[in-house]
Amino acid sequence: KSTRTSLVSAERNGGPMHEPGNTTQWHKIDPGELGVGLITTVVAGGRALAISRTADGWGALDNHCPHQGGPLGDGEIDDRGWVICPWHGYEYDPATGTPPAGYGDNASCFAIEEREDGLYVELPVMEDRPSIMDQMVDVMTDWGVDTVFGMVGHSNLGLAEALQHAEEDGRLRYFGIRHEGAAAFAASGYAKLTGKPAACFAIAGPGATNLLTGLWDAKVDRVPILALTGQVNTQVLGPGAFQEIPTAAAFEAVAEWSQTVLVPENASELMALALKHAIVKRDVAHLIFPDDTQNLPGLDDPPARPVEGRISTVTITPPKEELD
């Protein structure tokens, strides 16, 4: 089972080692030749950061806009000194993450220091425990899925990290593609040639709908396939968030079975049910993962959901007299 951690050691990042018992850790970062009035994205300590530079100094915010998850590091700093989210124009102080008065939630901010040998940011130590996505990928590999085709994006990062953990453990192979349609066709082809279920995955909205043609190919040829799609945060689901579509409705015609994952308590069972429907029905099963769900911790002792006892043999043999 996966027991990976998202923690990147300070030593790897050029900073001091983390001392046991501390809840934060300093990481050395390299924002490049960032000029005054500019913002960029760096990765440190297992998280993406929006690093800005103004006339007042450096700022470090979580790259996740609290409104709908927009990448703040891809935004800009306006003439008034506010960081502007590139998706919906929400504004934040680059040093504190506070918005203009009464204008939304605070963006998470982190201490940042310029030292003689470079720039350092202080980050919380990531908890060393599997996520809900690790929990589900464990079940997926137990049921025989050893190959996944897909594209990593802003609304499936938690799932992608769990797939990476499983690949590092030697439990599956991941193939990145250049278009989600290719992922669905590749998974369909793999299932046709091997008889085993294969998986494809995509982000929310247009990434998810790009899977549909390849999934129809699998459906009409009666092969088991598992489609895994991201979705916007549950807190903004409904009013029309960026790249939000009614994913379950969009997949209704092609999917034999489709469910949204919301909590770790039934996550293992949902993955087992998805693969049971795909294998027994020789059809498309579909799971939807809201962005915030993917960051939930998994259960300390998730229930086993083995194949044994869940399905009978799927081998099909014609009658002997007809073969003769």
C-alpha positions in Angstrom: 0.0 0.0 0.0 1.1 3.6 -0.6 2.6 5.3 2.4 4.2 8.1 0.5 4.7 11.7 1.8 4.5 15.0 -0.1 7.3 16.4 2.0 10.3 17.6 0.1 13.3 17.8 2.5 15.0 21.1 3.1 18.2 19.5 2.1 16.9 18.8 -1.4 15.8 22.4 -1.7 19.1 23.8 -0.5 17.9 24.9 3.0 18.5 23.6 6.5 17.2 20.2 7.5 13.9 20.0 9.3 14.2 19.4 13.0 11.8 16.7 14.4 9.0 18.3 16.4 8.9 21.5 14.3 5.8 22.2 12.3 7.4 24.5 9.7 10.5 24.3 7.6 12.5 26.8 5.6 13.0 26.1 1.9 15.4 27.9 -0.5 13.6 28.9 -3.7 14.7 30.4 -7.0 12.2 32.8 -8.6 14.8 33.7 -11.3 15.5 37.3 -12.3 12.1 38.5 -11.0 11.8 42.3 -11.4 9.9 44.7 -9.2 6.2 44.6 -9.9 6.2 41.0 -11.2 4.9 37.6 -9.9 5.8 34.1 -10.8 5.3 30.5 -9.6 7.8 28.2 -7.8 7.4 24.8 -6.2 8.8 24.1 -2.8 7.9 21.8 0.1 5.4 19.9 -2.0 3.3 22.9 -2.9 3.1 25.6 -5.6 3.7 29.2 -4.5 3.0 32.6 -6.0 6.2 34.6 -5.4 5.9 38.4 -6.0 8.3 41.3 -5.8 7.2 44.9 -5.1 8.9 48.1 -4.0 8.2 47.0 -0.4 9.9 43.6 -0.8 9.1 40.0 -1.5 5.8 38.2 -0.9 4.8 34.5 -0.9 1.2 33.3 -1.3 -0.3 29.9 -1.9 -0.7 29.6 -5.7 -4.4 28.6 -5.1 -6.8 31.5 -5.2 -9.4 31.0 -2.4 -12.2 32.0 -4.8 -12.1 29.2 -7.3 -8.6 27.9 -7.3 -7.1 30.1 -9.9 -3.2 30.1 -10.2 -2.2 33.4 -8.6 1.4 33.0 -9.9 0.0 33.4 -13.5 -1.6 36.7 -12.6 -0.2 40.1 -12.3 0.5 43.0 -9.9 -1.6 46.1 -10.8 -0.6 49.7 -10.4 -2.1 49.8 -6.9 0.1 46.9 -5.7 -2.6 44.1 -5.6 -2.0 40.6 -6.9 -4.7 40.0 -9.5 -6.0 36.4 -10.0 -6.0 35.6 -13.8 -9.3 33.8 -13.7 -11.8 36.2 -12.1 -9.8 39.3 -11.1 -9.9 38.7 -7.3 -7.3 40.9 -5.5 -4.9 40.1 -2.7 -2.1 41.9 -0.8 1.1 40.3 -2.1 2.6 40.2 1.4 -0.3 39.3 3.6 -2.8 37.7 1.3 -5.7 39.9 2.5 -8.2 41.2 0.0 -9.7 44.6 -0.1 -12.1 45.1 2.8 -15.1 42.8 2.5 -13.9 41.4 -0.8 -13.6 37.6 -0.2 -11.4 35.2 1.7 -7.7 35.6 2.5 -5.1 33.9 0.3 -2.7 31.8 2.4 0.6 33.6 2.9 4.0 32.4 4.1 7.0 34.1 5.7 9.7 34.9 3.2 13.3 36.1 3.8 16.1 37.3 1.6 19.4 35.9 2.9 23.0 36.2 1.8 22.8 32.9 -0.2 19.3 33.4 -1.7 15.6 33.6 -1.0 13.9 31.4 1.6 10.3 30.7 2.4 8.8 29.1 5.6 6.3 26.4 4.9 4.2 24.0 7.0 5.6 20.4 7.1 3.3 18.2 5.1 1.8 15.4 7.1 3.2 12.0 6.2 0.1 10.0 5.5 -1.7 8.7 2.4 -4.4 10.8 0.8 -7.9 9.8 -0.2 -6.5 9.5 -3.7 -3.8 7.1 -2.5 -6.5 5.1 -0.8 -8.5 4.8 -4.0 -5.5 4.0 -6.2 -4.6 1.2 -3.9 -8.0 -0.4 -4.6 -7.7 0.3 -8.3 -4.3 -1.5 -8.6 -5.6 -4.4 -6.4 -8.4 -4.9 -8.9 -5.9 -5.3 -11.7 -5.6 -1.8 -13.3 -1.9 -1.6 -14.2 -1.9 1.0 -17.0 -3.3 4.6 -16.9 -3.4 7.2 -19.8 -4.1 10.8 -19.1 -3.2 14.5 -18.8 -2.3 16.3 -15.6 -3.9 19.6 -15.0 -5.1 22.1 -12.3 -8.2 20.0 -11.2 -6.6 16.5 -11.0 -3.3 17.2 -9.2 -4.2 15.1 -6.1 -5.1 12.1 -8.3 -2.0 12.6 -10.4 0.2 12.5 -7.3 -1.4 9.3 -6.1 -0.8 7.7 -9.6 2.8 8.8 -9.4 3.2 7.1 -6.0 1.8 3.9 -7.4 4.1 4.1 -10.4 7.1 4.6 -8.1 6.0 1.5 -6.2 5.9 -0.4 -9.5 2.2 -1.1 -9.3 1.2 0.7 -12.5 2.4 2.5 -15.5 1.4 6.0 -16.4 1.5 7.4 -20.0 1.1 11.1 -20.5 -0.7 12.1 -23.7 -1.1 15.4 -25.6 -4.9 15.3 -25.9 -7.5 13.6 -23.6 -9.2 12.0 -26.6 -5.9 10.1 -27.1 -6.0 8.9 -23.5 -9.5 7.3 -23.9 -8.6 5.7 -27.2 -5.4 4.3 -25.8 -7.1 2.9 -22.8 -9.8 1.4 -25.0 -7.1 -0.2 -27.2 -5.2 -1.6 -24.3 -8.4 -3.1 -22.9 -9.2 -4.7 -26.3 -5.7 -6.3 -26.6 -5.3 -7.5 -23.0 -8.9 -8.1 -21.8 -7.9 -6.2 -18.6 -9.5 -2.9 -17.5 -7.5 0.2 -18.3 -8.0 3.8 -17.0 -7.9 7.2 -18.5 -8.1 10.5 -16.6 -8.5 14.2 -17.3 -9.3 17.6 -15.7 -12.7 19.1 -15.3 -14.8 20.6 -18.0 -13.3 20.4 -21.5 -10.7 17.9 -20.5 -13.4 15.5 -19.3 -15.6 15.9 -22.4 -12.6 15.3 -24.6 -12.6 11.7 -23.3 -16.1 11.0 -24.6 -15.3 9.8 -28.2 -12.7 7.3 -27.0 -15.1 6.1 -24.3 -17.8 5.4 -26.9 -15.3 3.4 -28.8 -14.8 1.2 -25.7 -18.5 1.0 -25.0 -19.5 -0.2 -28.5 -16.7 -2.8 -28.5 -17.6 -4.0 -25.0 -14.3 -3.5 -23.2 -13.8 -2.6 -19.5 -12.6 1.0 -19.0 -12.4 3.3 -16.1 -12.7 7.1 -16.7 -11.4 9.4 -13.9 -12.2 13.1 -14.2 -11.5 16.1 -12.0 -14.2 18.7 -11.0 -14.2 22.2 -9.5 -14.3 22.7 -5.8 -17.5 21.6 -4.1 -18.0 25.0 -2.6 -18.4 26.6 -6.0 -20.1 23.7 -7.7 -23.4 24.9 -9.3 -23.2 28.7 -9.9 -20.9 28.2 -12.9 -17.3 28.1 -11.8 -14.4 28.2 -14.3 -14.5 25.1 -16.5 -17.5 23.7 -14.6 -19.9 21.4 -16.4 -22.5 18.9 -15.1 -20.0 16.1 -15.6 -22.2 13.3 -14.4 -24.9 14.4 -16.9 -22.4 14.7 -19.7 -21.2 11.1 -19.2 -24.7 9.7 -18.6 -25.1 8.2 -22.0 -21.7 6.6 -22.3 -21.1 5.5 -18.7 -22.7 2.3 -17.3 -22.0 3.6 -13.8 -20.9 7.1 -12.6 -20.4 8.5 -9.1 -18.8 11.6 -7.4 -16.3 11.0 -4.6 -16.8 13.3 -1.6 -15.5 11.6 1.5 -12.9 8.9 2.4 -15.4 6.8 4.3 -16.9 5.3 1.1 -14.0 6.1 -1.3 -12.7 2.5 -1.4 -16.1 1.0 -2.0 -16.8 3.5 -4.8 -13.6 2.5 -6.6 -14.4 -1.2 -6.2 -17.9 -0.7 -7.5 -16.6 1.3 -10.5 -14.3 -1.5 -11.5 -16.9 -4.2 -10.8 -19.3 -2.5 -13.2 -16.6 -2.0 -15.8 -15.4 -5.7 -15.7 -18.8 -7.5 -15.3 -20.7 -5.3 -17.7 -17.7 -4.9 -20.0 -18.5 -1.2 -20.2 -17.5 2.3 -19.1 -17.3 3.2 -15.4 -16.8 6.8 -14.3 -15.6 8.5 -11.1 -15.6 12.3 -10.5 -13.2 13.9 -8.1 -13.8 17.5 -6.9 -10.6 19.4 -6.5 -10.9 19.9 -2.7 -11.8 16.2 -2.2 -8.5 15.2 -3.7 -6.6 16.9 -0.9 -8.4 15.0 1.9 -6.4 12.6 4.1 -7.2 9.0 3.6 -8.5 6.7 6.4 -5.9 5.4 8.8 -7.0 1.8 8.2 -9.2 1.8 5.0 -11.3 -1.3 4.5 -10.0 -3.8 2.0 -12.1 -4.1 -1.1 -10.6 -7.2 -2.8 -11.8 -8.7 -6.1 -12.4 -12.1 -4.5 -16.1 -12.6 -3.7 -17.2 -9.6 -5.7 -17.3 -11.0 -9.2 -17.4 -14.4 -10.8 -15.2 -15.5 -13.6 -15.4 -13.3 -16.7 -14.0 -16.0 -19.0 -16.4 -16.7 -21.9 -16.2 -20.2 -23.6 -18.5 -21.3 -26.4 -20.3 -24.7 -26.0 -18.0 -27.6 -26.9 -20.5 -29.1 -29.4 -20.6 -25.8 -31.3 -16.8 -25.6 -31.3 -16.7 -29.1 -32.8 
